[in-house]
Amino acid sequence: MFMLLFVLHDPELLEEVLDAWENAGVSGITILPSTGLSHIRQKHSIRDDLPLIPSMENILNHIEHLNRTIFSIVESQEIVQRVVAATESITGSLCNPDTGILAVIPLAGVYGLKPPHAH
């Protein structure tokens, strides 16, 4: 089993990436807003000027400056390869700047997941 960990730099591509991962065989995906050190240093992600009671517009504008970190656990190297190809079909080559970072981590054990055929 493998954990896929993907930091997507363009949050507007999120829905397309999620669809591509599902089509590649990923059954469960967790999504978190995230930011990197360079964004913090550039003051793009963490704002200290939000009002005490921000408007929905202020919150949404703030959230959109964040990356999305997507992770999932998959069963095989075959699914990993399909996910990498599907991701790059949306983002372009991950070797290009500002596309994202995808890591594949082999897992020694996974607990708490139902097998795909279980209900």
BAFI-3210 file (N, C-alpha, C; in Angstrom, 3 decimals, decimal comma, padded with zeros to 6 digits):
// residues 119
n [1|2|3|4|5|6|7|8|9|10|11|12|13|14|15|16|17|18|19|20|21|22|23|24|25|26|27|28|29|30|31|32|33|34|35|36|37|38|39|40|41|42|43|44|45|46|47|48|49|50|51|52|53|54|55|56|57|58|59|60|61|62|63|64|65|66|67|68|69|70|71|72|73|74|75|76|77|78|79|80|81|82|83|84|85|86|87|88|89|90|91|92|93|94|95|96|97|98|99|100|101|102|103|104|105|106|107|108|109|110|111|112|113|114|115|116|117|118|119]
n.u [000,842|000,304|000,823|-000,440|000,527|-000,251|000,490|-001,283|-000,868|-002,576|-005,625|-007,943|-007,934|-008,706|-011,217|-011,082|-008,740|-009,499|-011,585|-010,054|-008,341|-010,212|-011,153|-008,844|-008,765|-008,763|-010,316|-010,937|-010,411|-008,680|-008,799|-007,001|-006,649|-003,623|-000,345|002,863|006,237|007,414|005,205|004,280|006,442|006,246|003,971|001,483|-000,320|-000,942|-002,825|-002,815|-004,508|-007,198|-010,494|-011,959|-014,500|-014,849|-016,055|-017,849|-016,755|-014,144|-013,122|-013,324|-011,640|-009,230|-008,917|-008,597|-005,982|-004,525|-002,805|-003,871|-003,750|-003,775|-004,560|-004,298|-004,768|-003,623|-003,806|-001,943|001,064|000,394|-001,970|-000,860|000,809|-001,167|-002,483|-000,466|-000,064|-002,676|-002,871|-000,868|-002,004|-003,833|-002,493|-000,238|003,241|004,742|007,285|007,469|007,509|005,379|003,211|002,738|003,457|004,011|004,107|004,979|004,510|005,626|003,811|004,023|001,995|-001,563|-004,321|-007,738|-009,026|-011,582|-011,663|-011,846|-013,996|-015,642|-018,557]
n.v [-001,183|002,327|005,747|008,607|011,874|015,035|018,319|020,796|023,570|025,360|026,157|026,285|024,160|022,018|020,472|019,202|017,688|016,002|014,538|013,281|011,696|009,960|008,661|007,345|005,345|005,857|005,701|007,039|010,310|012,872|016,317|019,229|022,684|024,448|025,904|027,079|027,742|029,749|031,224|032,267|033,855|035,700|036,909|036,145|034,270|034,100|036,230|039,093|041,126|040,676|041,502|041,505|040,327|038,901|039,416|037,185|037,407|038,345|036,085|034,081|035,168|035,046|032,256|031,306|031,933|029,905|026,756|023,437|020,493|017,192|013,933|010,351|006,801|004,114|000,890|-000,254|-000,129|000,236|001,770|004,050|004,934|005,523|007,603|009,568|010,122|010,997|013,252|014,921|015,306|017,234|019,325|019,781|019,040|017,998|018,753|021,333|024,706|025,867|024,076|021,786|019,391|016,028|013,268|009,887|007,441|004,486|002,180|000,528|-000,548|-000,306|000,803|000,703|001,152|000,065|-002,915|-002,773|-004,353|-004,691|-003,826]
n.w [000,000|-000,535|000,330|-001,121|-001,450|-002,185|-002,965|-004,206|-006,167|-007,476|-006,516|-008,028|-009,718|-008,267|-008,257|-010,770|-010,459|-008,359|-009,588|-011,586|-010,022|-008,833|-011,137|-011,772|-009,954|-007,216|-004,122|-001,715|-000,548|001,126|001,808|002,497|003,373|002,802|003,290|002,233|003,329|001,733|000,858|003,245|003,959|001,904|002,600|001,562|002,425|005,195|006,871|008,855|008,929|008,851|009,807|013,139|013,064|010,298|006,919|004,700|002,178|002,737|004,043|002,043|000,052|001,413|001,830|-000,797|-001,448|-000,476|-000,818|-001,774|-000,006|-000,769|000,130|000,055|000,384|-001,444|-003,071|-004,881|-006,961|-009,568|-009,488|-008,368|-010,490|-012,406|-011,106|-010,937|-013,683|-014,321|-012,693|-013,763|-016,238|-015,718|-014,302|-015,800|-016,399|-013,396|-012,966|-013,710|-012,460|-009,774|-010,035|-008,469|-005,857|-005,675|-003,647|-003,050|-000,739|000,620|002,626|005,729|007,184|007,465|009,204|010,058|007,675|005,494|003,578|-000,052|-000,993|001,160|003,125]
ca.u [000,000|001,044|000,128|-000,215|000,452|-000,121|000,251|-001,753|-000,629|-003,692|-006,852|-009,018|-007,860|-009,029|-012,294|-010,584|-007,781|-010,263|-012,233|-009,009|-007,893|-011,272|-011,132|-007,622|-008,943|-008,679|-011,684|-011,117|-009,451|-008,807|-008,314|-006,739|-005,996|-002,259|000,531|004,275|007,058|007,624|003,989|004,257|007,475|005,765|002,749|000,321|-001,240|-001,405|-003,142|-003,111|-005,350|-008,619|-011,216|-012,375|-015,629|-014,672|-017,172|-017,641|-015,847|-012,786|-012,723|-013,129|-010,427|-008,094|-008,792|-008,149|-004,532|-003,909|-002,712|-004,668|-003,009|-004,677|-003,891|-005,087|-004,037|-003,992|-003,314|-000,915|001,915|-000,358|-002,846|000,034|001,200|-002,346|-002,748|000,557|-000,395|-003,931|-002,568|-000,130|-002,892|-004,555|-001,590|000,972|004,344|005,050|008,639|007,314|007,259|004,022|002,172|002,462|004,432|003,346|004,991|004,438|005,150|005,233|003,291|004,251|000,706|-002,674|-005,368|-008,939|-009,663|-012,327|-011,272|-012,750|-015,180|-016,447|-019,612]
ca.v [000,000|003,569|007,005|009,673|013,178|015,995|019,731|021,435|025,007|026,131|025,594|026,235|022,861|020,974|019,568|018,386|016,721|014,998|013,671|012,481|010,679|008,951|007,892|006,534|004,235|006,271|005,671|007,997|011,405|013,912|017,593|020,232|023,915|024,468|026,931|026,793|028,777|030,885|032,057|032,992|034,887|036,717|037,452|035,867|033,286|034,350|037,650|039,558|042,299|040,335|042,099|040,599|039,580|039,104|039,102|035,958|037,760|038,357|034,705|033,374|035,683|034,525|030,818|031,030|032,085|028,707|025,536|022,324|019,251|016,076|012,665|009,136|005,534|003,232|-000,471|-000,794|000,751|000,512|002,918|005,198|005,417|006,131|008,876|010,529|010,508|011,759|014,549|015,736|015,672|018,429|020,388|019,838|018,324|018,434|019,311|022,771|025,434|026,278|023,105|021,022|018,394|014,769|012,290|008,536|006,900|003,103|002,028|-000,779|-001,023|000,638|000,312|001,519|001,201|-001,118|-003,416|-002,239|-005,181|-004,736|-002,798]
ca.w [000,000|-000,681|000,581|-002,079|-000,800|-003,281|-002,689|-005,438|-006,049|-008,027|-005,951|-009,021|-010,388|-007,290|-008,689|-011,876|-009,915|-007,598|-010,576|-012,231|-009,057|-008,735|-012,381|-011,770|-009,023|-005,819|-003,582|-000,628|-000,650|002,138|001,294|003,525|002,925|003,323|002,762|002,387|003,949|000,831|000,867|004,519|003,854|000,972|003,203|000,710|002,961|006,559|006,976|010,193|008,802|008,810|010,927|014,208|012,507|008,856|006,026|003,932|001,077|003,287|004,323|000,776|-000,581|002,171|001,596|-002,158|-001,550|000,082|-001,618|-001,268|000,172|-001,014|000,381|-000,043|000,453|-002,555|-002,866|-005,783|-007,751|-010,796|-009,209|-008,193|-011,819|-013,037|-010,425|-011,364|-015,054|-014,290|-012,084|-014,729|-017,344|-015,270|-013,868|-016,599|-015,751|-012,040|-013,000|-013,925|-011,206|-009,396|-010,393|-007,273|-005,425|-005,389|-003,018|-002,887|000,457|000,899|003,981|006,357|007,674|007,448|010,095|010,071|006,356|005,075|002,262|-001,080|-001,197|002,395|003,228]
c.u [000,883|000,175|000,545|-000,425|000,745|-000,457|-000,049|-001,623|-001,796|-005,011|-008,011|-009,023|-008,322|-010,078|-011,829|-009,615|-008,517|-010,964|-011,214|-008,514|-008,944|-011,288|-009,914|-007,693|-008,828|-010,092|-011,936|-010,018|-009,738|-008,148|-008,157|-006,227|-004,608|-001,483|001,972|005,011|007,236|006,402|003,891|005,250|007,025|004,472|001,515|-000,714|-001,756|-001,586|-003,422|-004,019|-006,841|-009,317|-011,634|-013,547|-015,578|-015,936|-016,848|-016,669|-014,394|-012,276|-012,437|-011,891|-009,187|-007,865|-008,215|-006,654|-003,807|-003,827|-003,742|-003,746|-004,013|-003,925|-004,862|-004,166|-004,558|-003,274|-002,109|-000,110|001,222|-001,276|-002,003|000,389|000,035|-002,647|-001,734|000,240|-001,657|-003,705|-001,881|-000,972|-003,692|-003,588|-000,484|002,061|004,625|006,496|008,599|007,048|005,770|002,921|001,764|003,598|003,660|004,372|004,243|005,224|004,693|004,831|003,550|002,949|-000,319|-003,792|-006,558|-009,619|-010,412|-011,748|-012,275|-014,028|-016,079|-017,480|-019,806]
c.v [001,241|004,745|007,975|010,982|014,221|017,396|020,399|022,943|025,855|025,546|025,527|024,919|021,710|019,989|018,648|017,313|015,628|014,022|012,743|011,380|009,581|008,061|006,980|005,384|004,576|006,361|006,674|009,042|012,404|015,174|018,568|021,516|023,953|025,621|026,526|027,981|029,986|031,798|032,862|034,136|036,029|037,364|037,244|035,007|033,586|035,851|037,999|040,785|041,956|040,958|041,046|039,741|039,787|038,783|037,800|036,238|037,771|036,937|033,963|033,868|035,152|033,052|030,543|031,237|030,839|027,599|024,549|021,127|018,118|014,804|011,510|007,935|004,653|001,904|-000,863|000,287|001,125|001,717|004,177|005,789|006,082|007,500|009,942|011,027|011,371|013,163|015,460|016,086|016,928|019,585|020,696|019,113|018,887|018,916|020,819|023,470|025,747|025,368|022,325|020,070|017,147|013,786|010,969|007,886|005,458|002,965|000,614|-001,379|000,082|000,029|001,253|001,678|-000,078|-001,625|-002,964|-003,046|-005,255|-003,616|-002,393]
c.w [000,000|-000,262|-000,509|-001,342|-001,866|-002,803|-004,023|-005,285|-006,538|-007,531|-006,938|-009,791|-009,488|-007,791|-009,813|-011,380|-009,147|-008,542|-011,234|-011,304|-008,927|-009,972|-012,476|-010,759|-007,551|-005,257|-002,466|-000,671|000,477|001,599|002,451|002,880|003,544|002,711|003,018|002,961|003,030|000,780|002,155|004,469|002,942|001,460|002,335|001,411|004,351|006,720|008,416|010,148|008,684|010,011|011,947|013,766|010,994|008,071|005,294|002,782|001,560|003,516|003,027|000,047|000,107|001,855|000,207|-002,360|-001,055|-000,964|-001,097|-001,159|000,141|-000,644|000,369|000,116|-000,663|-002,397|-003,699|-006,478|-009,064|-010,608|-009,034|-009,554|-012,543|-012,416|-010,849|-012,773|-015,095|-013,724|-013,094|-015,962|-017,004|-015,027|-014,870|-015,827|-014,366|-011,919|-013,214|-012,601|-011,023|-009,914|-009,156|-006,971|-005,046|-004,835|-002,875|-001,762|000,656|002,373|004,505|006,864|007,613|008,280|010,022|008,727|006,097|003,763|001,207|-001,257|000,029|002,401|004,642]
res [m|f|m|l|l|f|v|l|h|d|p|e|l|l|e|e|v|l|d|a|w|e|n|a|g|v|s|g|i|t|i|l|p|s|t|g|l|s|h|i|r|q|k|h|s|i|r|d|d|l|p|l|i|p|s|m|e|n|i|l|n|h|i|e|h|l|n|r|t|i|f|s|i|v|e|s|q|e|i|v|q|r|v|v|a|a|t|e|s|i|t|g|s|l|c|n|p|d|t|g|i|l|a|v|i|p|l|a|g|v|y|g|l|k|p|p|h|a|h]
***
